[in-house]
Amino acid sequence: MTDIIYVYDGSFEGFLCCVFEAVYSKESPYGIYTEKDAPLTLLDTRIITTDTEKAQRVYESIPKKISGQALDLICTVFLSCLHQKELKMLTFLLRGYKEGGKLLNKLGDEVIAPLLAAELHLLREAHNLKGFIRFADLGDALVSTITPKNYVLPFITNHFSLRLDSENFMIFDKTHKAALIYQNGKSEIISIESIELPEISEKEAMYQSLWKQFYNTISIESRENPRCRMTHMPKRYWENMLEVKDLL
């Protein structure tokens, strides 16, 4: 490990340029940070400029020298909330360039195990949100707000585009300042700092009230099991779920 810190722009291409720099400089940086998260440190700091050509070379090298599965893993983990993910992905790739695809079979290896866990965590959260997302009808579109730990929008786009193909809708990711917008049969993910939604209509308020009443009516008081409910409906999703957010 070298006493140097890489700082990049936070993009996937920028991370691949960090990999390029590490490989051709023959060094393993102490840390890799985005520009907004770079800490104050006495260590040397190197700004890694995003270069499309370098990023493409690294991107193409992963399936050639390691495997296609390794590329899929890196693409997914980059969108996860894994702590120090850039450094852990770099360590994995440097090992992979030496050992090849067989590294992915070492499931308990300290280099790959955290990446596999992060991938599973992201995919599980995306799967849960397919059932936990609640939309409000604001007239021209259906709108929902979510607060996921991982950047899941790319993993739920197809599901909701197919399920609501005749609607216009938006899913706003408050955590990552991004929104999935589906309009006129086309979907797009855009960056957005914040959003001010209009007041819901009386009709929408009525439907929300009916939904909450239905949820409360079908419950059996004598068989209530809060721990079981939190197992099937984790509490961190409740703030965006109409029927249970009042219980927080």
N, C-alpha and C positions, 0 to 999 in steps of 0.2 A: 504494500500500500504506500502511495506517495503522499507527501504532505502538501497536497494541492486540492482545491475545490473547483469543480466545474459549475458554471452558471449558464443556463440556457433559457430560451424564451417560453418554455412550457409546452411546446408543440411536440407531436410524435416525431416529426422530421427533425426537430431540434435535438431530441433525445438520441436519435440514430446518429446524428453528427457527433454527439458525445462519445458514442461507441466508436466511431471512426477515429476520433482524436485519441482515445485510449489505446486502440489497437496499433495505430501507426506511431504513437509516441512511446509505446511499450511501457505504459504506466497504469496503475490502478488508483484513481483519485480517492481521496478520503471521503468525499461526499459529492453529490450532484443535486443542485437546487435550481428551482425556477427563479426568475429575476425578483419576483415579489416575496419569495420565501428565503432568499439568501441571508444567512446570519452574519453578524459582525464577528470577524475572526482574525487571528494573527497569521493564519495560514495563507499561502499564496492563493489568489483567486484568478481563474482563467475564464474569460467570457468566450463561450462557444457560439459562433455565429452559424445560423442555419443556412446550409448549402444544399440545395435540392439534389445536385448531382452526387454529393457524398452520401446523403440520406438514401438515395436510390441504390447506390452500390451496397450499402449495409443491408438494406431491405432484401435485395436479391441474394445476398450471401447467406442469409440465415437458412432458407430452405435447401440451398445447395450444400452447405457445409455441415448443417445440423439436421434439420428436417422441417417439413411443412407444419408439423404439430408445434414445433418450437416457435415458429413465426406466429401461429394462431395464439399461442400462450402469451407471447410478448405483447401482441396487439390488445389482448383482453386485459392483462394485468396493468397495462399502462392506463387504463380507464378505471382502475380499482382505487380503493382508499388505503392500500397497503402502505405502511410507514416506510419511508426511504425506498420506495419502489424502484426508482431509477438506478440506485446503486446495486440493489439486489438483482435487477434485470441485467445490468452490465456484468456482474459477477457470473451470472448464469451463462451469458453469451460467451464470455471469455473461456469458461470451462467447456462450453459446447463446441467452440471452434477447435479445441484440442481433442476432445473425446468423441465428437460426433453425436449422432442421434441416440446412441445407447445411454446417454446421460438421462434422458427422459424416462428410462426404465428404472432408475434408481429413486423410487418414490420417497424414500426416507432420507435421502441426501439433504444436508442442511442448505444446499444451494437451490434445489428445486422445490423442496417441500413448502416453503413460504409462498412461492408463486402459485403452486397448485391450490393451496388453501385460499389465496386471494381470488383466484379464478372462480372457485366454487362459491365463495362468498358473494361475488358479483352476480353470478348466474342465478343463485338462489334468491337474491334480492329482486332481480329482474322478474323471475318467475312469480314471486309473491305479489309484486306490484301489478301484475296482469289481473290479479283478482281483487286487490285492495284499492286500486285507483277509483275515485268517485268523481263523476262529472256533474257540473251545473249547467243547465241550459240558459244561456244568456241571450237567446234570440237568434243571432246570426251564427252562433257556434257553441259547441260544448267545450267547457273549460275546466281544467283540473290543475291543482297545485300539489307537488310532491316534494319531499325533503329526503332524498335517498343519501346513503353514505357513499355509494359508488356512482359513477357516471353511466347510468343505465339506459338513457334514451335510445342509443343505437340498437339496443337489444330488445326493446319493446315496440319499435316502430312498425315492423311488419304485422305484429299481432293486432294492434289497434287500427292500422290502416285497412286490414282485411275485415276486422270485426265491425268497423264503423265506416265502411267504404262509401256510403251514401251521405255521410255527414261532413261538416267542417268542424274540426276540433283543434284544441291546443292543450298540451301538457307542459306546464311550466315547472322546471326544476329549480327550485329556490336555492338549493345548496350550491349548485354549479353555475348558476346564472345562465341558464340555457332553456330553450323551449322547442318542443316538437310541434310543428304546425302542419296540419293536413288540410288542404283546400283544393277543391276542384280535381280530386283524384290524384294529387301530388303531395308528397311529404318532404319536409325540410327541417333540419335542426339548425337553429340560429342562436347566437349569443345575445343575451338580453339581461341588463342589470336588474331591472325591477319591472313590475307591471301593476297598473291600477285598474282593477276590474269594476265595472258598473254594478250598481245595486241589483240584486236579483228581483225578478218580477213577482207579482202576487201569485201567479200560477206556479212558478218554480218554488216559491216558499211553501205553497200548499203541498206540492209533491215531496219536498224534503220533509215536511211534517208527517206526511203519510208514511214515508219510508221509515222514519224514526219510530212511529207508532207501530208499524208492522214488526220491526226488529224487537221492540219491547214486548209486543203481544205474544210472539211465538216462543219467547223464553219461558222456561218452567222454573219458577222461583225456588221450589224445593230442591231442584237439581242444579242450581247455580254453582259453578266451579271456576272462580276467577283465575286460578293457576292454569287450568286446562284451556281456558279461553285465551290467555296470553301465550300459550304454547302454539295454538293454531293461528292466532292473530297477534303477533308481537306488538308490544305496547308502543314501540317507536313509530309505528305507522298510524297510530290513533289520531294524531293531530290533524291528519288529512282525511279522516274517515268520519263522515257526518254522524253515523249512528252511535259512535262511541267517544267522540272528542270531548263531549261534556263531562265524561267520567274522569278526565285527567285532573 
